[in-house]
Amino acid sequence: MNNAEMLFLKNEKTNIGKAVKRYNKCIEDSHLSIRNDGDLRRYFTQIYCEVQKEIQDQGIYALVRQDLLNEDFIQRELKNTIINKCCQMGLEAVKVDREVALQDNKRTDILIRYGMCNPIMIELKLLHNNEIQQNSKRHKYKEKFIQYINATNPCLSVFWVFDVHKGGNYSKFDELKEEYKDLHYTLVLLTDCKCSSIETGIGKNNS
C-alpha cells in the first residue's frame, strides 16, 4: 500500500487492485476469521496449546507459593492468559468471562464467547480435589457438569484439571477422562502447574 501511494503521488500508473489484494491478504493473516462453531473449536485447540506452553514449558506459576495456587487464583490467571493469547492470534472480539451466572443460579467457571457462535464452557478443578479423586463424588460431579452443558449449550465443553502438587492420583484423572468420553464435544485436559514452595513467591491479583 505504501508503494502504491508513492507511485500515485508521483503520478505514475499502477494497478491499485493489486495493492488492495495484498492489503486484504495481510488482514486475513493477522485477524483470524471465525465463521461457525467448528472454527471456534479449532481455534480453542490452538489457544489451549499456547496456554499449556506458558504454564508447563515457561513455568509462569513457578514462583507462586503452593498455598496460593487455589482454584480462584488459577481461574483469574487462566482468564487473563486466554485473553492475551486470543489478542496475539488476532481474536480481539473474543469475550472471556468468569463465574457466569446461569438460569438455575449455578455458575460456570469460564465462558468464552464469540459473535453468534455457541460458547466454549470451561470447568476447572485441581487434581487433588475429592470430585476427581473419590469415585462417588466424581460420578456426582459429572451430573452437575451435564447440567452446565444443558444451561450454556456450548459448542465445546472443557473439564480442565490442574496439578498444583498437593497430592492426587494421576490414575484418577485417567478414569475421569474415560468417564467423559460419552459427552459430545467435550475435552478433558490436564496441566502441570510446576509450582514452587519458596517463601518469596507471590501471586498476582489480576481480575
C-alpha positions in Angstrom: 0.0 0.0 0.0 2.8 2.4 0.8 4.5 1.6 -2.5 1.2 2.2 -4.4 0.7 5.5 -2.5 4.2 6.7 -3.5 3.6 5.8 -7.2 0.3 7.6 -7.1 1.9 10.7 -5.6 4.5 10.6 -8.4 1.6 10.4 -10.9 2.9 7.1 -12.1 0.5 4.5 -13.3 -0.1 1.4 -11.1 -2.7 -1.2 -10.6 -4.4 -0.2 -7.3 -6.3 -3.6 -7.4 -3.0 -5.4 -6.8 -2.3 -3.3 -3.7 -5.8 -3.8 -2.3 -5.5 -7.6 -2.8 -2.2 -7.5 -0.9 -3.7 -5.4 1.9 -6.7 -7.8 2.2 -4.3 -10.7 2.4 -2.4 -9.0 5.3 -5.7 -8.5 7.1 -6.6 -12.2 6.6 -3.3 -13.3 8.0 -3.4 -11.1 11.1 -7.1 -11.4 12.0 -8.3 -15.0 12.1 -11.9 -15.5 11.0 -14.4 -17.5 13.0 -17.4 -18.3 10.9 -19.1 -21.0 12.9 -18.8 -23.3 16.0 -16.3 -25.6 14.2 -13.9 -22.7 13.6 -14.2 -21.6 17.3 -13.5 -25.2 18.5 -10.4 -25.4 16.2 -9.1 -22.1 17.5 -9.5 -23.2 21.1 -7.1 -26.1 20.3 -4.5 -23.5 19.3 -5.3 -21.3 22.3 -5.0 -24.3 24.7 -1.6 -25.3 23.2 -0.3 -21.8 23.8 -1.6 -21.6 27.3 -0.1 -25.0 28.1 3.3 -23.8 26.8 3.2 -20.8 29.2 2.3 -22.9 32.2 4.3 -26.1 31.7 7.2 -25.0 29.4 7.7 -21.4 30.5 6.6 -22.1 34.1 4.5 -18.9 34.7 3.4 -20.3 38.1 7.0 -21.4 39.1 7.4 -18.5 41.5 4.0 -18.8 43.1 3.8 -20.3 46.6 2.0 -23.6 46.6 -0.5 -22.4 49.2 -1.6 -19.6 46.8 -2.3 -21.9 43.9 -6.0 -22.4 44.6 -8.9 -22.7 42.1 -9.8 -19.0 42.4 -6.2 -17.9 41.6 -5.9 -20.2 38.6 -9.3 -19.1 37.3 -8.2 -15.5 37.3 -4.9 -16.2 35.7 -6.3 -18.6 33.2 -8.8 -16.0 32.1 -6.1 -13.4 31.6 -3.8 -15.8 29.8 -6.6 -16.9 27.4 -7.4 -13.2 26.7 -3.7 -12.5 25.9 -3.4 -15.5 23.6 -6.6 -14.5 21.7 -5.3 -11.0 21.2 -2.0 -12.4 19.9 -3.9 -14.5 17.4 -6.0 -11.6 16.2 -9.1 -12.7 18.0 -9.7 -9.3 19.8 -13.5 -9.8 19.7 -13.5 -12.9 21.8 -15.1 -12.4 25.2 -13.8 -14.4 28.2 -15.9 -14.2 31.4 -15.5 -15.8 34.9 -18.2 -17.1 37.2 -21.0 -16.6 34.7 -24.4 -16.9 36.4 -26.7 -19.4 34.8 -30.5 -19.5 34.9 -30.6 -22.0 37.8 -28.2 -19.8 39.8 -25.2 -22.1 39.2 -22.0 -20.5 37.9 -19.7 -21.9 35.3 -16.0 -21.1 35.8 -15.2 -19.6 32.5 -17.2 -18.9 29.4 -15.6 -18.0 26.0 -17.9 -16.2 23.6 -17.5 -15.0 20.0 -20.2 -13.4 17.9 -23.2 -15.7 17.2 -21.3 -18.9 17.9 -22.3 -21.1 20.8 -19.8 -20.5 23.7 -17.0 -22.6 25.0 -17.6 -23.6 28.6 -14.6 -24.4 30.9 -14.9 -26.0 34.3 -11.7 -26.1 36.3 -10.7 -28.5 39.1 -7.4 -29.2 40.9 -6.1 -32.8 40.6 -6.3 -33.5 44.3 -9.9 -32.3 44.6 -12.3 -35.0 46.0 -14.5 -34.6 43.0 -11.8 -36.2 41.0 -10.1 -38.5 43.4 -13.2 -40.0 45.1 -15.3 -42.2 42.7 -18.7 -41.4 44.2 -18.1 -37.6 44.2 -16.6 -37.8 40.7 -19.7 -39.5 39.4 -21.9 -36.9 41.1 -19.9 -34.0 39.7 -20.5 -35.4 36.2 -24.2 -34.9 36.7 -23.5 -31.2 37.6 -21.2 -30.9 34.6 -24.0 -32.1 32.3 -26.3 -29.5 33.9 -23.8 -26.8 33.0 -23.8 -28.1 29.4 -27.6 -28.0 29.2 -27.7 -24.5 30.6 -25.0 -23.0 28.4 -25.5 -25.0 25.2 -21.8 -24.8 24.4 -20.1 -25.7 21.1 -17.3 -27.2 23.3 -17.3 -28.1 27.0 -13.9 -28.4 28.7 -13.0 -30.1 32.0 -9.6 -28.6 32.7 -7.7 -30.2 35.6 -4.6 -28.5 37.1 -2.0 -30.3 39.2 -0.7 -28.0 41.9 1.3 -30.8 43.5 -0.8 -31.1 46.6 -1.4 -34.8 46.1 -3.8 -36.6 43.8 -3.5 -39.8 42.0 -3.0 -39.5 38.2 -4.8 -42.7 37.6 -8.0 -40.9 38.8 -7.5 -38.4 36.0 -7.4 -41.3 33.5 -10.6 -42.6 35.0 -12.2 -39.2 34.7 -11.2 -38.9 31.1 -12.7 -42.3 30.3 -15.9 -41.4 32.0 -16.4 -38.3 30.0 -15.9 -39.9 26.6 -19.6 -40.3 26.0 -20.2 -36.5 26.2 -20.4 -34.9 22.8 -17.8 -32.2 22.0 -16.1 -32.5 25.4 -12.4 -32.2 26.2 -10.8 -33.4 29.5 -7.4 -31.7 29.9 -4.5 -31.9 32.4 -2.0 -29.2 33.1 1.0 -29.4 35.4 1.5 -26.0 37.2 5.1 -26.6 38.3 4.5 -24.6 41.4 7.2 -23.6 44.0 7.2 -23.7 47.8 9.7 -20.8 48.1 8.7 -18.0 50.5 9.3 -15.2 48.1 6.7 -16.4 45.7 3.7 -14.1 45.4 0.5 -14.4 43.4 -0.7 -11.7 41.0 -4.1 -10.3 41.8 -5.4 -9.6 38.3 -9.1 -9.7 37.5 
